[in-house]
């Protein structure tokens, strides 16, 4: 079983039959795994140079987009996942967090997930006790319960 399949199972209640967005998707491995349960999956990155062939052929909507300036409508997604990308986006985190909260439904969940030490060390520094290890994943859940 792929690592991203395990993560999807961990987050299943927030993915199954939901509209999911993967931010800073890179290869979009998480999106490929999520597509098995989700109602629909969208993924964004600054370029498509690392996008896997599976993501291109798996009913996933990929768009080149800056996560700090998304052109999605307000409250468009049920769940947002940032998987193994926090190191790459951390300098823009406040703007990206604000945009994620804008495009997520209320209540909704934003998951920042890391497995690499580049991400996990930084996540612990930024989120402290909110970062929790589960089955080999460091997970931070940010909710958006405001309307």
MARFI-610958 format. One line per field, with one value per residue (C-alpha): residue in three letters; x negated, y, z. Coordinates in nm, 2 decimals. Each point is the difference from the previous one (the first is absolute). Layout:
aa	c(ALA, ...) .
px	c(X, ...) .
py	c(Y, ...) .
pz	c(Z, ...) .
//
This chain:
aa	c(UNK, UNK, UNK, UNK, UNK, UNK, UNK, UNK, UNK, UNK, UNK, UNK, UNK, UNK, UNK, UNK, UNK, UNK, UNK, UNK, UNK, UNK, UNK, UNK, UNK, UNK, UNK, UNK, UNK, UNK, UNK, UNK, UNK, UNK, UNK, UNK, UNK, UNK, UNK, UNK, UNK, UNK, UNK, UNK, UNK, UNK, UNK, UNK, UNK, UNK, UNK, UNK, UNK, UNK, UNK, UNK, UNK, UNK, UNK, UNK, UNK, UNK, UNK, UNK, UNK, UNK, UNK, UNK, UNK, UNK, UNK, UNK, UNK, UNK, UNK, UNK, UNK, UNK, UNK, UNK, UNK, UNK, UNK, UNK, UNK, UNK, UNK, UNK, UNK, UNK, UNK, UNK, UNK, UNK, UNK, UNK, UNK, UNK, UNK, UNK, UNK, UNK, UNK, UNK, UNK, UNK, UNK, UNK, UNK, UNK, UNK, UNK, UNK, UNK, UNK, UNK, UNK, UNK, UNK, UNK, UNK, UNK, UNK, UNK, UNK, UNK, UNK, UNK, UNK, UNK, UNK, UNK, UNK, UNK, UNK, UNK, UNK, UNK, UNK, UNK, UNK, UNK, UNK, UNK, UNK, UNK, UNK) .
px	c(0.00, -0.13, -0.07, 0.26, 0.26, -0.07, 0.04, 0.33, 0.13, -0.10, 0.19, 0.28, 0.28, -0.11, -0.07, 0.28, 0.25, -0.15, -0.14, -0.38, -0.28, -0.37, -0.21, -0.36, 0.06, -0.34, 0.05, 0.36, -0.04, 0.24, 0.26, -0.03, 0.07, 0.28, 0.18, 0.09, 0.23, 0.07, 0.29, -0.25, -0.36, -0.18, -0.37, -0.21, -0.37, -0.22, -0.09, 0.07, -0.35, 0.03, 0.36, 0.02, 0.16, 0.25, 0.12, 0.05, 0.21, 0.20, 0.29, -0.19, 0.03, -0.35, -0.06, -0.31, 0.08, -0.17, 0.15, -0.03, 0.23, 0.24, 0.27, 0.26, 0.33, 0.05, 0.11, -0.06, -0.18, 0.08, -0.36, -0.34, -0.32, -0.36, -0.21, -0.38, -0.01, -0.02, -0.37, 0.07, 0.28, -0.09, -0.12, 0.35, 0.19, 0.22, 0.12, 0.06, 0.18, 0.22, 0.08, 0.07, 0.24, 0.17, 0.05, 0.11, 0.35, 0.10, -0.06, -0.29, -0.34, -0.34, -0.27, -0.37, -0.17, -0.37, -0.22, -0.33, -0.22, -0.02, 0.38, 0.04, -0.27, 0.15, 0.35, -0.09, -0.17, 0.31, 0.29, -0.15, 0.25, 0.25, -0.23, 0.08, -0.17, 0.24, -0.12, -0.32, 0.16, -0.03, 0.34, 0.13, 0.38, 0.11, 0.38, 0.21, 0.32, 0.06, 0.27) .
py	c(0.00, 0.34, 0.25, 0.24, -0.28, -0.04, 0.38, 0.00, -0.28, 0.21, 0.30, -0.19, 0.17, 0.33, -0.13, -0.26, 0.15, 0.35, 0.26, 0.00, 0.24, -0.09, 0.31, 0.00, -0.34, -0.08, -0.34, -0.01, -0.34, 0.09, 0.11, -0.33, -0.19, 0.24, -0.04, -0.35, 0.13, 0.37, 0.13, 0.22, 0.09, 0.32, 0.07, 0.30, 0.09, 0.27, -0.22, -0.35, -0.12, -0.26, -0.11, -0.37, -0.17, -0.17, 0.35, 0.10, -0.31, -0.05, 0.24, 0.26, 0.37, 0.15, 0.37, 0.22, 0.24, 0.19, -0.12, 0.35, 0.13, -0.27, 0.08, -0.24, 0.13, 0.04, -0.31, -0.23, -0.30, -0.23, -0.10, 0.14, -0.20, 0.12, -0.32, 0.01, 0.36, 0.22, 0.07, 0.14, 0.22, 0.10, 0.36, 0.06, -0.20, 0.28, 0.11, -0.36, -0.08, 0.30, -0.11, -0.36, 0.13, 0.21, -0.29, -0.26, -0.06, 0.06, -0.22, -0.14, -0.15, 0.10, -0.27, 0.08, -0.34, -0.08, -0.31, 0.16, 0.16, 0.32, 0.03, -0.16, 0.20, 0.32, -0.10, -0.07, 0.34, 0.18, -0.20, -0.15, -0.23, 0.04, -0.23, -0.36, -0.32, -0.27, -0.31, 0.16, 0.33, 0.33, 0.16, 0.34, 0.06, 0.36, 0.04, 0.28, 0.02, 0.37, 0.14) .
pz	c(0.00, -0.09, 0.27, -0.14, 0.01, 0.37, 0.05, -0.20, 0.23, 0.31, -0.14, -0.16, 0.19, -0.14, -0.35, -0.08, -0.24, 0.06, -0.23, 0.08, -0.09, 0.02, 0.03, -0.12, -0.14, -0.17, -0.15, 0.13, 0.16, 0.27, -0.25, -0.19, 0.33, 0.10, -0.33, 0.10, 0.28, -0.07, -0.20, -0.19, 0.03, -0.10, 0.04, -0.06, -0.02, -0.15, -0.29, -0.14, -0.04, 0.27, -0.06, -0.04, -0.30, 0.24, 0.11, -0.36, -0.08, 0.32, -0.02, 0.21, -0.09, 0.01, -0.04, 0.01, 0.28, 0.28, 0.33, 0.15, -0.28, -0.09, -0.26, 0.15, 0.14, 0.37, 0.19, -0.30, 0.17, 0.29, 0.07, -0.08, 0.03, -0.01, -0.02, 0.04, -0.12, 0.31, -0.04, -0.34, 0.10, 0.35, -0.09, -0.14, 0.26, 0.14, -0.35, -0.10, 0.32, -0.05, -0.36, 0.11, 0.26, -0.26, -0.25, 0.26, 0.11, 0.36, 0.18, -0.19, 0.06, -0.12, 0.06, -0.01, -0.02, 0.01, -0.02, -0.10, 0.27, -0.20, 0.05, 0.33, 0.19, -0.14, 0.08, 0.36, 0.02, -0.14, 0.14, 0.32, 0.18, -0.28, -0.21, 0.09, -0.12, -0.13, -0.18, -0.13, -0.10, 0.18, -0.03, 0.08, -0.04, -0.05, 0.01, -0.14, 0.21, -0.05, -0.22) .
//
